[in-house]
Amino acid sequence: MAFKILSIYEAAAPSGQMGRRFFVVVFLAATGESSLFFMFSKIPSNFWSTAASNSMTFYGDDNNLVIEGDKQ
């Protein structure tokens, strides 16, 4: 299934995960359904803004996401 980024939020992790951040990424599926993913900050913060601004498409399911950028 194909997903586009709908919105991105950045938050601090709970106190037990001191110093860690995570991203809440809301994806919009081609079917019109939205999905919520929690991504810890192992992924660089500028990745999500780049992905959104380049209209990258994400393919996958609950276990895997594969990113396919614009191939122009």
N, CA, C and O atoms as a GROMACS GRO file, in nm:
protein
  288
    1MET      N    1   0.084  -0.118   0.000
    1MET     CA    2   0.000   0.000   0.000
    1MET      C    3   0.089   0.124   0.000
    1MET      O    4   0.194   0.124   0.063
    2ALA      N    5   0.049   0.227  -0.068
    2ALA     CA    6   0.126   0.352  -0.076
    2ALA      C    7   0.076   0.452   0.028
    2ALA      O    8  -0.044   0.463   0.053
    3PHE      N    9   0.170   0.524   0.086
    3PHE     CA   10   0.139   0.624   0.187
    3PHE      C   11   0.208   0.755   0.152
    3PHE      O   12   0.318   0.754   0.097
    4LYS      N   13   0.146   0.866   0.183
    4LYS     CA   14   0.208   0.998   0.176
    4LYS      C   15   0.208   1.056   0.317
    4LYS      O   16   0.119   1.025   0.397
    5ILE      N   17   0.305   1.139   0.348
    5ILE     CA   18   0.310   1.201   0.480
    5ILE      C   19   0.200   1.306   0.489
    5ILE      O   20   0.189   1.395   0.405
    6LEU      N   21   0.119   1.294   0.593
    6LEU     CA   22   0.012   1.389   0.617
    6LEU      C   23   0.059   1.496   0.715
    6LEU      O   24   0.040   1.616   0.691
    7SER      N   25   0.120   1.456   0.825
    7SER     CA   26   0.175   1.552   0.921
    7SER      C   27   0.283   1.485   1.005
    7SER      O   28   0.288   1.363   1.016
    8ILE      N   29   0.367   1.567   1.065
    8ILE     CA   30   0.480   1.520   1.145
    8ILE      C   31   0.483   1.599   1.275
    8ILE      O   32   0.471   1.722   1.274
    9TYR      N   33   0.499   1.529   1.386
    9TYR     CA   34   0.512   1.593   1.515
    9TYR      C   35   0.638   1.541   1.582
    9TYR      O   36   0.672   1.424   1.568
   10GLU      N   37   0.706   1.628   1.654
   10GLU     CA   38   0.825   1.586   1.727
   10GLU      C   39   0.796   1.602   1.876
   10GLU      O   40   0.736   1.700   1.918
   11ALA      N   41   0.840   1.504   1.956
   11ALA     CA   42   0.812   1.509   2.099
   11ALA      C   43   0.928   1.449   2.176
   11ALA      O   44   1.010   1.375   2.121
   12ALA      N   45   0.934   1.482   2.304
   12ALA     CA   46   1.034   1.420   2.391
   12ALA      C   47   0.980   1.284   2.435
   12ALA      O   48   0.860   1.267   2.454
   13ALA      N   49   1.071   1.190   2.452
   13ALA     CA   50   1.031   1.058   2.499
   13ALA      C   51   0.997   1.065   2.648
   13ALA      O   52   1.034   1.161   2.715
   14PRO      N   53   0.928   0.965   2.700
   14PRO     CA   54   0.899   0.962   2.844
   14PRO      C   55   1.027   0.969   2.927
   14PRO      O   56   1.135   0.941   2.877
   15SER      N   57   1.014   1.007   3.053
   15SER     CA   58   1.131   1.030   3.138
   15SER      C   59   1.223   0.910   3.148
   15SER      O   60   1.343   0.927   3.171
   16GLY      N   61   1.174   0.790   3.132
   16GLY     CA   62   1.256   0.670   3.137
   16GLY      C   63   1.352   0.660   3.019
   16GLY      O   64   1.450   0.586   3.025
   17GLN      N   65   1.325   0.733   2.914
   17GLN     CA   66   1.408   0.734   2.794
   17GLN      C   67   1.482   0.867   2.786
   17GLN      O   68   1.476   0.937   2.685
   18MET      N   69   1.551   0.901   2.891
   18MET     CA   70   1.611   1.033   2.906
   18MET      C   71   1.692   1.076   2.784
   18MET      O   72   1.778   1.003   2.735
   19GLY      N   73   1.663   1.193   2.737
   19GLY     CA   74   1.737   1.251   2.627
   19GLY      C   75   1.694   1.206   2.489
   19GLY      O   76   1.743   1.258   2.388
   20ARG      N   77   1.603   1.112   2.483
   20ARG     CA   78   1.561   1.063   2.351
   20ARG      C   79   1.441   1.142   2.302
   20ARG      O   80   1.359   1.190   2.380
   21ARG      N   81   1.433   1.154   2.172
   21ARG     CA   82   1.319   1.219   2.109
   21ARG      C   83   1.253   1.117   2.018
   21ARG      O   84   1.314   1.017   1.982
   22PHE      N   85   1.130   1.144   1.982
   22PHE     CA   86   1.068   1.059   1.882
   22PHE      C   87   0.978   1.143   1.793
   22PHE      O   88   0.939   1.254   1.828
   23PHE      N   89   0.946   1.088   1.681
   23PHE     CA   90   0.860   1.155   1.585
   23PHE      C   91   0.732   1.077   1.571
   23PHE      O   92   0.733   0.954   1.561
   24VAL      N   93   0.622   1.148   1.572
   24VAL     CA   94   0.494   1.087   1.542
   24VAL      C   95   0.464   1.127   1.399
   24VAL      O   96   0.445   1.245   1.369
   25VAL      N   97   0.459   1.030   1.312
   25VAL     CA   98   0.439   1.058   1.170
   25VAL      C   99   0.303   1.004   1.129
   25VAL      O  100   0.274   0.885   1.147
   26VAL      N  101   0.221   1.090   1.075
   26VAL     CA  102   0.089   1.049   1.028
   26VAL      C  103   0.096   1.033   0.877
   26VAL      O  104   0.129   1.128   0.805
   27PHE      N  105   0.066   0.914   0.830
   27PHE     CA  106   0.068   0.885   0.688
   27PHE      C  107  -0.074   0.877   0.636
   27PHE      O  108  -0.164   0.829   0.706
   28LEU      N  109  -0.094   0.923   0.515
   28LEU     CA  110  -0.224   0.912   0.449
   28LEU      C  111  -0.211   0.807   0.340
   28LEU      O  112  -0.129   0.820   0.250
   29ALA      N  113  -0.292   0.703   0.349
   29ALA     CA  114  -0.288   0.595   0.251
   29ALA      C  115  -0.365   0.634   0.126
   29ALA      O  116  -0.449   0.723   0.129
   30ALA      N  117  -0.335   0.566   0.018
   30ALA     CA  118  -0.403   0.592  -0.109
   30ALA      C  119  -0.553   0.568  -0.098
   30ALA      O  120  -0.631   0.624  -0.174
   31THR      N  121  -0.592   0.483  -0.003
   31THR     CA  122  -0.734   0.452   0.016
   31THR      C  123  -0.807   0.562   0.092
   31THR      O  124  -0.929   0.556   0.106
   32GLY      N  125  -0.733   0.662   0.141
   32GLY     CA  126  -0.794   0.770   0.218
   32GLY      C  127  -0.785   0.747   0.368
   32GLY      O  128  -0.824   0.835   0.445
   33GLU      N  129  -0.734   0.632   0.411
   33GLU     CA  130  -0.717   0.604   0.553
   33GLU      C  131  -0.586   0.664   0.601
   33GLU      O  132  -0.490   0.676   0.525
   34SER      N  133  -0.582   0.703   0.728
   34SER     CA  134  -0.456   0.755   0.782
   34SER      C  135  -0.399   0.654   0.881
   34SER      O  136  -0.472   0.580   0.945
   35SER      N  137  -0.267   0.652   0.891
   35SER     CA  138  -0.197   0.561   0.982
   35SER      C  139  -0.099   0.642   1.064
   35SER      O  140  -0.043   0.741   1.017
   36LEU      N  141  -0.079   0.600   1.187
   36LEU     CA  142   0.008   0.670   1.280
   36LEU      C  143   0.129   0.582   1.310
   36LEU      O  144   0.113   0.464   1.342
   37PHE      N  145   0.249   0.637   1.299
   37PHE     CA  146   0.371   0.563   1.330
   37PHE      C  147   0.453   0.643   1.430
   37PHE      O  148   0.461   0.766   1.420
   38PHE      N  149   0.514   0.575   1.524
   38PHE     CA  150   0.604   0.638   1.620
   38PHE      C  151   0.746   0.601   1.581
   38PHE      O  152   0.781   0.483   1.578
   39MET      N  153   0.826   0.700   1.552
   39MET     CA  154   0.963   0.677   1.506
   39MET      C  155   1.060   0.740   1.605
   39MET      O  156   1.054   0.861   1.628
   40PHE      N  157   1.148   0.659   1.665
   40PHE     CA  158   1.248   0.717   1.754
   40PHE      C  159   1.354   0.789   1.672
   40PHE      O  160   1.366   0.769   1.552
   41SER      N  161   1.430   0.873   1.739
   41SER     CA  162   1.517   0.968   1.670
   41SER      C  163   1.643   0.907   1.611
   41SER      O  164   1.738   0.980   1.582
   42LYS      N  165   1.647   0.775   1.591
   42LYS     CA  166   1.760   0.718   1.517
   42LYS      C  167   1.758   0.771   1.374
   42LYS      O  168   1.862   0.777   1.308
   43ILE      N  169   1.641   0.808   1.329
   43ILE     CA  170   1.627   0.868   1.196
   43ILE      C  171   1.651   1.018   1.212
   43ILE      O  172   1.585   1.080   1.296
   44PRO      N  173   1.741   1.079   1.136
   44PRO     CA  174   1.770   1.222   1.152
   44PRO      C  175   1.645   1.309   1.139
   44PRO      O  176   1.557   1.281   1.058
   45SER      N  177   1.639   1.413   1.220
   45SER     CA  178   1.520   1.498   1.222
   45SER      C  179   1.492   1.564   1.088
   45SER      O  180   1.376   1.584   1.052
   46ASN      N  181   1.598   1.597   1.012
   46ASN     CA  182   1.574   1.663   0.884
   46ASN      C  183   1.520   1.567   0.779
   46ASN      O  184   1.472   1.611   0.674
   47PHE      N  185   1.526   1.437   0.806
   47PHE     CA  186   1.474   1.340   0.710
   47PHE      C  187   1.325   1.361   0.686
   47PHE      O  188   1.280   1.361   0.572
   48TRP      N  189   1.249   1.380   0.795
   48TRP     CA  190   1.103   1.388   0.780
   48TRP      C  191   1.062   1.513   0.704
   48TRP      O  192   0.971   1.508   0.621
   49SER      N  193   1.127   1.627   0.732
   49SER     CA  194   1.091   1.748   0.658
   49SER      C  195   1.130   1.735   0.512
   49SER      O  196   1.059   1.784   0.424
   50THR      N  197   1.244   1.670   0.484
   50THR     CA  198   1.285   1.647   0.345
   50THR      C  199   1.188   1.554   0.275
   50THR      O  200   1.149   1.578   0.161
   51ALA      N  201   1.148   1.449   0.344
   51ALA     CA  202   1.054   1.353   0.286
   51ALA      C  203   0.921   1.420   0.254
   51ALA      O  204   0.862   1.395   0.148
   52ALA      N  205   0.874   1.504   0.343
   52ALA     CA  206   0.746   1.572   0.320
   52ALA      C  207   0.757   1.673   0.207
   52ALA      O  208   0.668   1.680   0.122
   53SER      N  209   0.865   1.751   0.204
   53SER     CA  210   0.878   1.854   0.102
   53SER      C  211   0.902   1.795  -0.037
   53SER      O  212   0.869   1.858  -0.137
   54ASN      N  213   0.959   1.675  -0.043
   54ASN     CA  214   0.983   1.610  -0.172
   54ASN      C  215   0.872   1.515  -0.211
   54ASN      O  216   0.884   1.441  -0.309
   55SER      N  217   0.764   1.516  -0.135
   55SER     CA  218   0.648   1.431  -0.162
   55SER      C  219   0.687   1.284  -0.180
   55SER      O  220   0.639   1.217  -0.271
   56MET      N  221   0.775   1.237  -0.093
   56MET     CA  222   0.816   1.097  -0.101
   56MET      C  223   0.697   1.006  -0.073
   56MET      O  224   0.608   1.039   0.005
   57THR      N  225   0.698   0.892  -0.138
   57THR     CA  226   0.594   0.792  -0.117
   57THR      C  227   0.653   0.678  -0.036
   57THR      O  228   0.764   0.633  -0.062
   58PHE      N  229   0.577   0.632   0.062
   58PHE     CA  230   0.619   0.522   0.147
   58PHE      C  231   0.532   0.401   0.113
   58PHE      O  232   0.410   0.412   0.102
   59TYR      N  233   0.596   0.288   0.096
   59TYR     CA  234   0.523   0.165   0.068
   59TYR      C  235   0.548   0.067   0.181
   59TYR      O  236   0.658   0.061   0.235
   60GLY      N  237   0.446  -0.010   0.217
   60GLY     CA  238   0.469  -0.112   0.317
   60GLY      C  239   0.346  -0.145   0.398
   60GLY      O  240   0.232  -0.117   0.358
   61ASP      N  241   0.371  -0.204   0.513
   61ASP     CA  242   0.266  -0.243   0.604
   61ASP      C  243   0.310  -0.205   0.745
   61ASP      O  244   0.397  -0.120   0.761
   62ASP      N  245   0.252  -0.268   0.847
   62ASP     CA  246   0.286  -0.232   0.984
   62ASP      C  247   0.430  -0.265   1.021
   62ASP      O  248   0.483  -0.208   1.117
   63ASN      N  249   0.493  -0.356   0.948
   63ASN     CA  250   0.628  -0.400   0.986
   63ASN      C  251   0.739  -0.336   0.905
   63ASN      O  252   0.852  -0.328   0.952
   64ASN      N  253   0.710  -0.291   0.786
   64ASN     CA  254   0.815  -0.239   0.698
   64ASN      C  255   0.766  -0.115   0.624
   64ASN      O  256   0.651  -0.107   0.582
   65LEU      N  257   0.856  -0.021   0.609
   65LEU     CA  258   0.828   0.095   0.525
   65LEU      C  259   0.944   0.110   0.428
   65LEU      O  260   1.060   0.112   0.469
   66VAL      N  261   0.914   0.121   0.302
   66VAL     CA  262   1.014   0.143   0.199
   66VAL      C  263   0.985   0.279   0.140
   66VAL      O  264   0.871   0.310   0.107
   67ILE      N  265   1.088   0.360   0.125
   67ILE     CA  266   1.070   0.498   0.079
   67ILE      C  267   1.109   0.508  -0.067
   67ILE      O  268   1.216   0.462  -0.108
   68GLU      N  269   1.022   0.568  -0.144
   68GLU     CA  270   1.052   0.590  -0.285
   68GLU      C  271   1.032   0.737  -0.314
   68GLU      O  272   0.920   0.788  -0.308
   69GLY      N  273   1.140   0.806  -0.347
   69GLY     CA  274   1.132   0.949  -0.376
   69GLY      C  275   1.087   0.975  -0.518
   69GLY      O  276   1.068   0.883  -0.597
   70ASP      N  277   1.071   1.100  -0.549
   70ASP     CA  278   1.034   1.142  -0.683
   70ASP      C  279   1.150   1.112  -0.776
   70ASP      O  280   1.263   1.153  -0.750
   71LYS      N  281   1.124   1.041  -0.883
   71LYS     CA  282   1.233   0.997  -0.972
   71LYS      C  283   1.253   1.090  -1.092
   71LYS      O  284   1.299   1.045  -1.197
   72GLN      N  285   1.220   1.215  -1.079
   72GLN     CA  286   1.237   1.308  -1.192
   72GLN      C  287   1.383   1.340  -1.212
   72GLN      O  288   1.418   1.416  -1.302
   0.00000   0.00000   0.00000
